[in-house]
């Protein structure tokens, strides 16, 4: 994301804060949050950024993709703006900056989707390289899914709940653990007579 930060962050910030130093500091703070969003459970965004890994472009709706990424990235960007600038930005400025930057990230990654040179080439993939060889620091983006079901009601979880089956699931990539530990949590109110399941 660093090539994107150099230009997009500075343009998105309010004029009074749009300096190279501020953009650099904000980019450094935002990088871990975006990394986590890409790779970490419960539903990593990797396949939305790298949509040529699913070679069905006819099923890809650009407007829906923009909406999804804005919804997922906007709150991360907004909280990082508050962390970085505090009272120097109003709540309204944070909101508008977050929306603007989330949309720009979406547009930049959409424009490069399918060219083999995504996210400024930071994925370690050269133009024209087959998508199966795309890697992050030599680690291929292979998804891992864990699903647990315990007889009873799900009280709380940091995973996704399938209301139909009662299962809780998480999807992640190994890269999620490069920056911090990954914790999968689910709390159940158990009932007797059922069979627990983990897969």
C-alpha positions, 0 to 999 in steps of 0.5 A, spaced: 500 500 500 505 504 500 505 507 493 498 509 494 499 512 501 504 517 498 499 520 493 492 518 496 493 520 503 496 527 502 490 528 497 485 526 502 487 530 508 484 536 509 488 542 507 491 544 514 494 537 515 496 535 508 503 535 509 508 529 507 510 528 514 503 527 516 501 523 510 507 518 512 505 518 519 498 516 518 500 511 512 505 508 517 499 507 522 494 505 517 498 499 514 497 494 520 490 495 520 489 494 512 494 488 513 489 485 518 483 487 514 486 483 508 488 477 511 485 476 518 479 473 520 473 472 520 472 474 513 479 477 510 478 482 504 484 479 500 479 476 494 476 483 493 482 486 492 485 480 488 479 479 484 483 475 478 484 469 483 476 468 482 476 468 474 469 470 473 469 477 471 462 477 468 460 476 476 464 482 478 459 488 480 464 494 480 459 498 484 458 493 489 465 492 490 466 499 491 460 499 496 463 493 500 470 495 500 468 502 503 464 499 508 469 495 510 475 500 510 472 506 512 471 505 519 478 502 519 481 509 516 476 513 520 479 510 527 486 511 525 485 518 523 483 519 530 489 515 533 493 519 528 491 526 529 486 527 535 483 533 536 486 536 530 481 533 526 473 534 527 469 528 527 466 530 520 473 531 517 475 524 519 468 521 516 469 525 509 477 523 509 475 516 511 470 515 505 474 519 500 481 515 501 477 508 502 474 510 495 480 511 492 483 505 495 478 501 491 478 505 485 486 504 485 486 496 486 480 496 481 484 499 476 489 494 476 485 488 477 487 483 472 493 486 470 498 482 474 501 489 478 496 490 483 497 495 489 503 498 486 506 491 485 507 490 492 505 483 492 511 481 489 508 479 482 510 482 476 506 484 470 503 478 466 505 473 471 500 468 473 495 469 479 497 462 482 504 465 483 502 471 486 505 471 493 506 476 499 514 476 501 514 469 498 508 466 502 502 464 497 495 467 499 492 460 501 486 461 505 484 457 512 477 456 514 475 453 521 468 451 523 466 450 530 459 447 532 457 446 539 450 444 541 447 450 544 446 458 543 452 462 540 453 468 546 458 471 543 464 470 537 469 474 533 467 469 528 461 469 523 455 465 525 451 461 520 444 462 523 441 456 519 446 451 521 449 454 528 456 453 526 461 459 527 466 460 522 473 464 521 477 464 514 484 467 515 491 467 511 497 465 514 500 472 513 495 474 518 499 472 524 505 476 521 504 482 525 500 479 531 497 473 534 490 471 531 485 469 536 479 465 534 473 466 540 466 463 541 462 463 547 456 458 547 450 456 552 451 449 551 445 444 551 445 436 553 445 431 548 448 434 542 455 433 538 460 438 538 464 439 531 470 442 529 473 442 522 
